[in-house]
């Protein structure tokens, strides 16, 4: 079982604890769910056989955990006794799993941990791989709830590995593990790693067409980018999450993300945008019932936005509505700092020093209480440490008394202690030298990596300089003669001595020269960056290249492709095109080939580029040991794609093959 959620308790005006997304639906979907539960209740209460009743109890108890906890607990106790009659089989443990989730959701994390561990051991023993995977995910979520983030990451990784190793698994089976890994890294404030997992989960959910999952991944990405301080990205993903949540009918997420987005706009000082989104979050005309915590957050954010815009009346109205929520739900007091601060500002601006001071004191009191709760665990640890040190002192005193009475034992003790310290010192010295040698080895490896990178940079710079010199030469040689001719024709056209019939001929010649200059400019621009590649993609650019080579009559170039149904990432396309261009130039220049074939395919996550020609073969070591820029440029572009390059050719044998292959996931290469 896997629960997608995000939480940030230190941000009371925008980021919530989203405990579960399984039943966050509304309207018609919620009505259908209730009807289904009523039908299952009838099945459970009927005279059907025990296995059918237990199957109904699985769905019922899971639904009630998030909607009717009292009924969930009662039904779990009954149905587990019923299931145990048939022995502790797979069906029993699947129901038992719901009891663990019940404890986890209700903050009884130690009890839930023991249950999930028991299910994990049973599933391993019986080779129930799917149940084992769900148990690992549940243990990961349990660890998150107990703030044991490293353990959570280990459990989620194990679940992901187990699912991917199963030949029958699909992306939909492990996407929740990816999303949960993102959440764990998010809690550790490793936002770049969290974003990587959320993006991968988002891509899978897009391929699945899972709008609800896409909304959750987008919302998590919005939170990560907000906490990183990248507000533009956060806004884009929040808006994307809103669209997906609306399509999925997930009104809870729809309203919650509007509140988060409004809070973000408040922080950026874009108060009118904040008010627009917060009003949508507060609007229940779609039939959604806002929970008190969310309503308090929305009202607090609206009050703060209107204060910033000097709309004192509207600010006071929203603040008073927030007070009513707080009066009805006093346990939410720790989520009210923004509300208290806004009320203090309102009354101070109205000249009511008494009320302003009252709410300012309440604001400071709430902040102190939050600080106290956040440090309660730390204080508890300090108390335990004090008790331990106290007991150690007592033991030391007793040991001193025994030492005075037993001088011989004392000498023996020190002798053994000295020997132990000597052995420890020897082990420490050995470990020190081992670590130093290991560190030196790592430094040597890094030094080699740096040298390789420097070589690639040098090759790139040399290539750029060579390209600049070539462009300068082309422009000088190509356009110089055209400009000289144009000057001659223009001077003759200006001359009054030139006959009219000659002027007409000169105009025609001038037009011809301009046409040639236009073609020359097109060729130079194409060499820099083909417009076809940027506008229409790699396949169209390769076809254009083939047409140009065929027109030159140097060779015939054919293109074949498989699995390239849409455009690749722009940088991937550019690097592939430049690799083709670089290698084909070599083929035309040195091999004497008449037929060239480019074969490009995308299958099972791998892009493969093969270039065949019928020219003269050669020793591949000539290229592998070459200091020329062409081969180094080709290898540099392949390294950017993390691609493998193979060259198949032999001297005195017609034909050469260049192969480039790499794993491709959109947005990662």
N, C-alpha and C positions, 0 to 999 in steps of 0.2 A: 504494500500500500504506500502511496506517496502523496504528500500534501504539499502543494505549491503555496508559499506564502512569503510575505516580506514584512519586516518589522524594523522600527527605529524609535524606541520609546523616548529617546532624548529629543525628538522632534514632535512636540505635541500639536503643532498646527498644520500638519500636512501628511505625515507618513504614519500609517496605522499598522497594527498587528492584524494581518489578514490570516485567520486561523485555517480556514478551509475554503476551497473553491468548488466543492462537489455539488453543493446545493444552493449556490448563489444565483438562482434563476428567479424569474418573476412571471406574473401575468399568466398566460396560457400554459407556459412550460411548468410553472409551479402547480397549477391546477391539475395538470396531467400527472405530476409526481404524487400529489396527495391521493388522487383516484387510484393510482397503482398501489400505494401503501395500504389503502382501504381493502383492496382486493387481496393483497398478501396477508393482511390480518385475518381475513375470512379463511384463507387457506391454512394459516397457522392454527386457527381455532377449530378447524374441521376435524373429521375422523380419518384424514389421509394418513398414509404410512409415515413413519418417523423421518425417513430421508427427505421426503417432500416438505415436511414441516420445518426441518432444519435448514433446507435450502431457502425457504421463505424467511426464516429468522435471520439469515445472513444479511439479506437486503434490508429487512425491517430495522434491525439493530443499528446497522450503519447509518441509515437515514435518521433514526431517532437520536443518535449521538449528537447531531448538530441541530436538531429541531425540538426534541423532547427528551432531555437527559434522564429524567426520572423514569419514564417508560423504557428507555434504553437499558438502564441498569436492571430493572425488574425482568425484562424480557431476556436479557443476557443470562441471568441466573437460571431462569426456567429452561431456556433452549440448550444451554451447555449441559445441564443434567440429562436432558433428552438425548443429546448427541452422544454423550459418554456411554450410553447403553450399548451402542454398536462398537465401542472400543475407541481408543484415541487414534482414529484414522485421519486422512487428509481433510475430510469434511469437518471433523471436530476442530482441527487446528485452524482452519479458515475462519470458523466462528469464534474460536478463542482469540484470534487476532483482533477482532472487533472489540473484545474486552480490553486488550492492550491499548487500542486507540482511544477507548472511552477514558481510561486512566490518564493517558497522555494529554488529551484535550482538557481534562479537568485538573491538570497540574499535579497529578499523582505520578510523577515521572519515575520514581524508584520502582513502584509496582509495575508500571508499563514496561520498564527496562527488563525486569525479570521474565515477564511474559514473552516479550519479543526474543529474548535469548533462548528460552525454552523451545519456541517455535523454530528458531534458526537451527538448533541442534537436531530437532526431529526431522526437519526438511532435508538437512544434509545426510542424515542416516538413511532416509527413505528415498533420496535422490529426487525430491520434489523441487526441481530447479526454479519454477515460477514462484512457488511459495517462499523458497530461499531468497530469491531476489527481492520479493516484497518485504520479507523480514529484515533484510539489510537496509532497505530504504526506511523502514519504520524505526530501526535502531539509529539511523542517521538523523531522522527528525527528532527522536528522543534526545539525542546528544545535543542538537541545536537548542532544544528547549532548556537543557541544563547548562547551556553556554560552553559545552565541550566541543569547540569547533573543529579541532584537529581530528577528534574521534569521528565527528560527523562526516568530514571529508573522506576519511578512510572507509567508512561504511558505504557512502555513496559511490566511491570509486570501485569497491568490491562488487556492488550491485550492477554498475555499468559494465564492468569486465565480464561478469557472469552472463549478463544478457547478450553482450556482443559475441561471446564464445558459443552461444547456443545457435546452431545452424538454422533453427526454425524461427528465430527472433527477427523482428522487423524494427525499423526506426521508431515506430510508435511504442515499442516495448521498452526502449531505454531513454526516451526523450525526458521523462520525469526525473530520471537520475541526473541527466545533464542539468536540468533546471534547478534541482536541489543542490548540485555542486555549485552552481552560480550563487544560490542563497547563502551557502556556508562561507564561500569566499567573500561575499558581500558583508557578512557579519564580522569577518576578520579584517574588514576595510581593505581587502585586496581587490580593489574595484576593477582594475584592468583584467585580472583573471576571471572575475565574476562576469564582466561584460562578454568575455570570450565564450563562456558557457551559455549565457543567455542568448547570444547571437546564434550559436549553433542550434540551441533548442528552438529558437524562433524560425530558423530556416526549415527545420524538420516539420514543425507544426504548419508552416505555410504549405509544404508539399503534401501534408495530410489534409489540408483544408480545415484545420481545427481552429475556428475563429476564437473560441473561448481561450484555448491555450495561447494563441497568438496575442490576445489581449493581455494575458498575465505576463508573458515574456516581455512585451513592449513596456508594460508598466514597471517591471523590475529594472529594465534598461533605463527608463526615465529616472528612477530613484538613484541608480548607480551614477549616472552622468550628473545628476543634481549634486550628489555628495562629493563628486570629483570637482565640482565648480564649473562644469561645462554646461551652462544653462541652455544654450541653443540646441544641443543634442537632446537634452532632457525634455525641452518643450516639444521637439519633433516626435520623440517616442511617446510622450504623454498623449499627444493628439492622435497618434497612430493607435494607441491603446483604447482611446475613447471610441474611435471608429469601429475597431474590432469588437469591443464590448457591446456596442449597440447592435451590431450584426448578429452577435451570439445571443442576444437577449439577456445578458448578464448585467442587470440594472445596478446591483451593488457595486460592481467594479466601475460601471459607467459613472455613477455619482461620486464614488470615492476618488477616481482619477481627476474629475473636474475640481474637486476640493484640493487635491495635491497641486494641480496646475495653477489654481487660483493662489495658493500659498506661495508658489514659486514666483508668480508675477508680482505678488506683494513684496517679496524680497528684492526683486529687480526694480521696484519703484514704478512698475507699469500698472497703476492702480485701477484704471478703467478696464483693462483686460482681466485683471483679477476679479473685479466685481461681476463682469459678464460670466465668467466660468463658475464663480461661487453661487450666483443666482441659479444657474442650471443645476448645480449640485443640490441646491435647496428645494428646487421645484419638484413637487411630488404629483404633478398632474398625470404622470405616466403610470400611476398606481403603485409606485415604490414607497415602502415605509422605511424612513431613515432611522437607523439605530441612534440612541442618545449620544454616544461618544462621537459619531460622525457629525450629528447635528450641532453639538457643542463646538466642534472644530470649525465647521462652516460659518456659524454665527460669529465666532471669535474673529475669524479671518475677515469677514465682511465688515465688522465693526472697525478693525484696524485699517482697512482700505478706505472707508469713508472718513475716518479721522484724518488720514493723510491728505484727502481731497477737501478737507474742511467742511464736510457735510455733517455737521454736528448732530442734527436731528435724526438723520438716518442711522448714524453711528450709535446713538443712544438707544434707538428702537431695537437694533440687532443685539446690542449688548444686554438690554433688559430681557429679550427672548432667551439669550444664553443663560442669564441668571435663573430663569424659570426652569430650564433643563437641569441646571446644577442643583436647584432646590429639590427637584423630583428624583435626581440621581446623585446624592451627595458623595458617593464613592468615586465619582469622576473628578474630584477636586484637584487631583494631581495633573489633570489635563486642562486646567483653567488659567495658567499664567498669562496667556495672551489676552483673555477676557478681562482679567483683573487689571492688567496694565492699561488696556483700552479704556476701562471705566475710570481709572485714575486720571488719564489724560483728558477725558471728556469733562469731568467735574472741575478739574483745575482750569480748563479753558472757559468754563461757565462761571468761574469765580467762586465756586463752592469748595473752599479749602478743606472743610470738615470731611465731606464725602470723598474728595480727592485723596486726602491723607488716609482715610479708612481703607479705600481700595488699594492704595499703594502699600500699606502695611500688610494687607491680605496677599498681595502679589509677592512681597518679600517672604512672607510666611510659607506660601506654597513652594517657592523656590528652595527655601531652607529644608522643607519636608522632602522634596525630591532629592536634594543633595544627601539628606540623611539616609533615605532608602537606598540610594545608589552606593553609599559607603557602609551600609549595615553589614554586608558580607565581609568587607575588609576589617571592620571592627571586631566581628566574630572571630576572624582568623587571628587577630592580635591577642584576643582574650585566650584562645586556645594555646597560642605560643607562650603567653605568660604562665599559664598553668603548667605547661610542659617544663619550662625553665625552672619553675618553683620546685617541681618534683625532682628535677636533675640536681638542684642545689642540695636538697635533703639527702639524696643518694650520695652526693660528694662528701657531705659531712659524715655520714655513716662509714664511708670508705676511709676517710681520714682517721676515724677512731680505730677501725680495724687495723689500719696500717701501723699506728703507734704500738698496738699490742703484738704485732707480728712483724718484727723487723726483718727476719729471714725471708718471709714471704714477700716483703717489699722489695728486697734486693733481687729476688728471683723475678718478680714482676717487671722491674726495670730492665733486667737483663733480656727477658723475652720481648719487652716493648722495644728495646734498642735493636734487637735482631729483626723484629717486625718492621720497624722504621727503615732499617737498612734494606730489607727486601722490597719494601714499598718504593724506596728511593731508586733501587735498581730497575724496578718495573717502570717507574716514572721516566727515568733516563732513556730506557729502551723505547717507550712510547713517544717521548720527545723527538728522538732521532728518526723514528719511523714517520712521524708527522712531518718533520722537517724535510725528509727525503720526498715524501708524497707532495708536500707543498712545492718543492723545487721542480718536481716532475710536472706539476700543474702549471707552474710559471713557464717552463720550457714549451709546453703545449700551447699556452696562450701566446707566447712570443712567436711561435711558428704561425699561429692563426693571424696575428697582427701583421706579420711579414707577407703572408699570402694576401691579406686584404689590401696592404700597401701596394703590392704588385698589381692587383686588380684596379686600384685607383689610378696607379701610374699608367696602366694600359688604357684606361678610360680617358685620361687627360691627353695622352698621346693621340688617341683616336680622334678626340675633339679638335686638337690642333691640326691634325692631318685633314680633317673634314673642312676646317676653316680655310686652310691653304688651298684645298681643292676648289672650294666655293669661290675664293678670291680669284683663282686662276680661270675658272669658268666664266666668272663675270667679266674679268679683264679681257680674256681672249674672245668670248662670245659677243659681248656687247660693244667692245671697242670698235670693231670693224663696222658694226651697224651704225653706231653713232657718227663715225667718220663719214660714212656714206650719206647719212641724213643731213649732216652739215653741208656736204657738197651740193646735194639736191636743193636744200633750202636757199643756199647762196645763189644758185643759178635761178631759182624761182624769183628771188628778190631783184635780180638784175633786169634792168629795162632792155638790155640788149638781147635777151633770150627771146627767141621767136615763140609765138603762141603755140604752134603745133608741138614744139619741144617741151614747153611748160606742161602741156597735157600729158606727154609721155613721162615727164619727171614726177608728176602727181601719182601716176600709176606705179612708178618705181618706188616712190616713198611709201605707198600703201603696202607694196610687197615687203619692204624692209620692216615695216611695223608688224606685219603678220609674222615674219620670222622672229622678231623680238618677242612677240607674245608667246610663240611656241617655246622659245628659249627660257622665258620666265616660268612657264608651266613646268618645264623639265626640272629647273632648279628647285621650285617649290615642291614638286613631287619627291625629289631626292631628300628634301628636309623632312617633310611629313605629308604623306599622301592624304588628301582631303577625303578620299573614298574610305580610307581606314577609319577615320574618326566618325564620319557620318553614317556609313553603312556596314562597317564591321570587317572582320578579318577575311571572310570568304570572298566578299566583293572586291576587297583590295588585292587579294591573290589573283582573282580573275583578271583584274585590270593589269597587274604585273605580267600575267601570261600574254595578254593582248599586246602589250608594249614589246615584249621579247619576240613574239611571233611577227610583229610588223617589221622589226629590225632584221628578220630573216636569219638571225644567228642560230636559232634553235627553236624547236616546238616544245612549249611548256603546257602540260595537262594538269588539271586539278581534280582530285577525288576526295570526298569527305563522307564520314559516317558518324552519326550521333550528334552532330553540331546543329541542333535545332534552334538555338538562340545564341545571342552574343555572349562572349566571355567577358571577364573584367577588362577594362580598357588597357591597363598596363600589361596584362597577359597577352592581349592581342598585339600590342605594339612590339613586345619582345619577340613573339613568334614571327611576326612579319619581318623584323630586322634580321632574325636568324635565317629565314628563307632568302631574304635579299642578299645577305652577306655570302651565303653558301653558293647561291646561283651565280653571283658575280665571279666567284672562284672557278666554278664549273665552266662558265663561258670563256673565262680568260685563259685557263690552262688545259682543260681536258679535251677540247675539240668535240664536245658532245653535240648530237643533233636532236636527241630526244631526252626530255626531262619530265619527271612525274613527281608531283607533290601529293602525298597521301596523308590526310589529317583526320584523326578519329577521336571520339570521346566515349569510352565504355567503362562501366563499373568504377567510376570516379577517377579514371586515368586518361590524360590527354597524351596522344602519341602522334608525333610528326616524323614522317619518313620521306626523304628526298632521294630519288633514284635518278641516275643518268647513265647513258651508254658510252661515255667518254673513256679515255685512257685511264687505266688503273695506276696506282702509285703506292709507295710504302707509307702507311699511316704515321709512322714515326717521324716522317718529315714534318707533319703538322704538329705532332705532340711535343716535339723539341724545338719548334719554330719560335723565334722571337718577334715575328710579325704581328701587327695589330689586329689583322682580320680574324685570325683564329682565337686570339685572346678576347677580342670583342664578343665573338660568338659564345665563348665559354662564360664570359662575365654575364651575359644575358641569360644563359642557361642556369647559372648559379642563382640569379635573382628569382628564377622560377623554381629553385630547388630541384632541377631536372638532371637526369642522367643522359650523358652524350656518348654515343657509340659511332665509330667510323669503320666501315667494312670496305676494304679495297686491297688489291694486290697488284704488284708491278706486272706489266705485260699481259694483264687480264682486263678485258673490256668490262666497264661498269663499276659504279661506286654507289654505296648507300650510306647516308647520314641519318642517324636515328636519335630523336630527342623525346624523352618521356618523363612525365611528372604527375603526381597526384594533384587533383584540382577540386577545391571547394570554393564556391563563389564568395569573394570578399576576403579570402585568407591567403592567396598566393601573391 
